Amino acid sequence: MIVTSSAIKNGIFEDKYGKRGTQFSPNGMPTYSIPFDIKEAPKGTKSFAVVLEDKDAITASGFVWIHWLIANLERTSVEENESQSATDYVQGANSWASVLGKFELSEASAYGGMAPPNCLHRYELIVYALDTKLDLKPGFRFNDLHFAMQGHVLDQAVVMGTYDV
């Protein structure tokens, strides 16, 4: 399986998908979501789960920052800024929900863009091909996704890009 994103140019996410973009939630969270495509999914794939994460956030926040969670995606292409309007997949809570109680869970149950506070960060978009749809509700957390996927992952693919301060 292969995942690609036109949001990444020469290994770098374009500015519009993070803190140098022009679309933000009322509390300042970047909301213009990245596009991506999935190719060569294994036979028997019923849905995809998606995680956009920043492991480099550990240097600033103390934990891996989750920027986007998707479950029950049944197509192989997601267009840019779809997080704000898509209704055919379920979105989970991103880590912006944990910032000093500043964000309501409903606001952070979508794409929360890149905003590294201290240095260049690497962002991984991980796509999992699953043999089932998952019983997850909007606002689910990463651990909910992790345990729901166990025993159902047929394959996974990763694409990585950076975003700087």
Backbone torsions as a table, in degrees:
resi	resn	phi	psi	omega
1	MET	NA	146.2	-178.7
2	ILE	-131.9	136.1	173.0
3	VAL	-121.1	136.0	177.7
4	THR	-132.1	159.1	176.4
5	SER	-142.2	125.7	176.8
6	SER	-73.0	-5.8	176.8
7	ALA	-73.2	-16.4	-177.3
8	ILE	-101.8	120.1	177.1
9	LYS	-118.7	119.9	-179.5
10	ASN	54.0	39.3	176.7
11	GLY	83.0	3.2	-175.5
12	ILE	-122.5	132.3	173.6
13	PHE	-68.8	137.2	178.1
14	GLU	-63.4	149.8	-176.6
15	ASP	-53.5	-37.6	-172.9
16	LYS	-62.4	-14.4	-178.1
17	TYR	-92.6	7.0	-178.3
18	GLY	-145.9	-151.4	-171.6
19	LYS	-66.7	-14.3	176.0
20	ARG	-98.4	15.0	177.6
21	GLY	-84.8	-164.5	-177.2
22	THR	-125.3	1.2	-177.4
23	GLN	-120.8	121.1	-174.8
24	PHE	-138.6	155.1	172.5
25	SER	-73.5	169.3	177.9
26	PRO	-57.3	-25.8	180.0
27	ASN	-96.5	10.8	173.6
28	GLY	93.2	6.7	178.8
29	MET	-77.7	127.0	175.5
30	PRO	-61.8	132.7	-173.2
31	THR	-123.9	2.4	-178.5
32	TYR	-82.5	101.5	-169.6
33	SER	-80.7	155.2	-176.4
34	ILE	-80.0	149.1	172.2
35	PRO	-88.6	156.3	173.1
36	PHE	-158.3	159.4	179.9
37	ASP	-130.5	145.8	179.5
38	ILE	-118.7	131.1	179.0
39	LYS	-128.5	153.7	174.9
40	GLU	58.6	41.9	175.5
41	ALA	-64.9	145.5	-178.2
42	PRO	-68.2	152.7	175.6
43	LYS	-58.0	140.1	179.9
44	GLY	92.9	-0.1	178.5
45	THR	-68.1	125.2	178.6
46	LYS	-104.2	-28.1	178.7
47	SER	-161.9	169.8	176.2
48	PHE	-121.4	148.1	169.5
49	ALA	-116.5	145.5	-174.4
50	VAL	-133.9	137.1	175.6
51	VAL	-131.0	127.1	169.8
52	LEU	-110.1	116.1	-174.2
53	GLU	-134.3	159.5	-179.7
54	ASP	-126.6	96.0	178.3
55	LYS	-70.1	-25.4	178.1
56	ASP	-68.6	-13.9	178.2
57	ALA	-63.5	-18.3	178.2
58	ILE	-55.3	-33.5	-179.2
59	THR	-66.9	-23.2	-178.2
60	ALA	-110.1	-38.7	-173.6
61	SER	-107.7	-19.1	-177.9
62	GLY	92.3	-0.6	179.2
63	PHE	-150.2	163.5	175.5
64	VAL	-68.5	128.2	-177.4
65	TRP	-90.4	125.1	178.1
66	ILE	-93.9	121.2	-179.3
67	HIS	-97.7	-25.1	-177.7
68	TRP	-162.5	135.6	173.9
69	LEU	-128.0	130.2	177.2
70	ILE	-130.8	137.9	172.8
71	ALA	-129.5	155.4	174.2
72	ASN	62.1	32.9	172.4
73	LEU	-75.9	123.8	-176.0
74	GLU	-112.8	11.8	177.0
75	ARG	-125.9	169.5	-172.7
76	THR	-107.0	10.3	179.0
77	SER	-142.2	133.6	175.3
78	VAL	-124.3	125.6	-178.3
79	GLU	-82.1	160.1	179.3
80	GLU	-64.1	144.5	179.1
81	ASN	65.4	16.1	178.5
82	GLU	-69.5	-22.3	-178.2
83	SER	-55.0	-31.2	-176.5
84	GLN	-76.8	-19.6	-172.7
85	SER	-131.1	-14.6	-174.7
86	ALA	-64.1	139.5	178.5
87	THR	-125.2	0.2	-176.5
88	ASP	-99.6	11.2	170.0
89	TYR	-146.1	164.4	-176.5
90	VAL	-102.3	134.8	178.6
91	GLN	-110.4	140.3	179.4
92	GLY	-99.3	179.7	-179.2
93	ALA	-78.2	134.8	174.2
94	ASN	-95.3	174.2	-175.2
95	SER	-71.9	-13.7	175.5
96	TRP	-58.5	-24.9	178.7
97	ALA	-63.2	-19.7	-176.0
98	SER	-96.3	-2.0	-175.5
99	VAL	-75.7	93.8	174.2
100	LEU	49.8	30.0	-179.5
101	GLY	66.2	14.0	-173.7
102	LYS	-71.4	-25.0	-174.6
103	PHE	-116.6	136.8	173.1
104	GLU	-72.7	148.2	-180.0
105	LEU	-57.6	-40.3	-178.9
106	SER	-62.9	-35.5	178.9
107	GLU	-69.3	-34.3	-176.3
108	ALA	-94.8	10.5	175.9
109	SER	-95.0	61.9	179.9
110	ALA	-171.9	-162.3	177.9
111	TYR	-73.4	130.6	173.0
112	GLY	-122.3	107.4	-169.1
113	GLY	-65.6	177.6	-173.0
114	MET	-79.2	131.8	179.3
115	ALA	-152.1	62.7	-177.1
116	PRO	-62.2	131.0	-175.9
117	PRO	-88.8	-17.0	-167.3
118	ASN	-128.2	-24.3	-176.9
119	CYS	-172.2	179.3	174.9
120	LEU	-59.7	132.2	177.5
121	HIS	-120.1	150.6	175.1
122	ARG	-100.7	133.5	-178.4
123	TYR	-118.4	127.2	-179.3
124	GLU	-109.5	126.4	171.8
125	LEU	-99.3	112.2	-176.5
126	ILE	-109.8	125.0	178.8
127	VAL	-114.3	130.2	179.0
128	TYR	-112.0	127.3	172.1
129	ALA	-87.5	126.9	-175.4
130	LEU	-118.4	152.9	178.9
131	ASP	-90.6	12.9	-178.4
132	THR	-158.1	170.4	165.9
133	LYS	-93.3	153.8	-176.1
134	LEU	-102.9	147.8	178.5
135	ASP	-88.1	76.4	-179.4
136	LEU	-127.1	143.1	-179.9
137	LYS	-102.3	157.3	175.9
138	PRO	-51.9	138.8	-179.0
139	GLY	89.7	4.4	179.3
140	PHE	-56.9	157.4	-180.0
141	ARG	-100.5	165.4	-178.6
142	PHE	-56.5	-43.2	-178.5
143	ASN	-63.9	-33.7	175.5
144	ASP	-60.8	-45.4	179.1
145	LEU	-64.1	-47.5	-178.4
146	HIS	-54.3	-49.7	-177.3
147	PHE	-74.9	-32.6	178.2
148	ALA	-66.4	-31.3	-178.3
149	MET	-77.8	-20.5	-174.3
150	GLN	-55.6	130.2	-179.4
151	GLY	82.5	1.0	-177.1
152	HIS	-121.4	-0.9	-176.7
153	VAL	-82.1	118.8	177.4
154	LEU	-89.0	-34.5	-179.2
155	ASP	-166.7	166.1	174.1
156	GLN	-146.7	154.0	179.0
157	ALA	-142.8	151.6	-176.4
158	VAL	-132.7	141.5	167.5
159	VAL	-128.0	139.7	-176.1
160	MET	-125.7	142.9	173.8
161	GLY	-143.9	165.3	-179.7
162	THR	-111.1	163.0	174.0
163	TYR	-147.6	135.2	-173.9
164	ASP	-108.5	164.6	177.4
165	VAL	-63.8	NA	NA
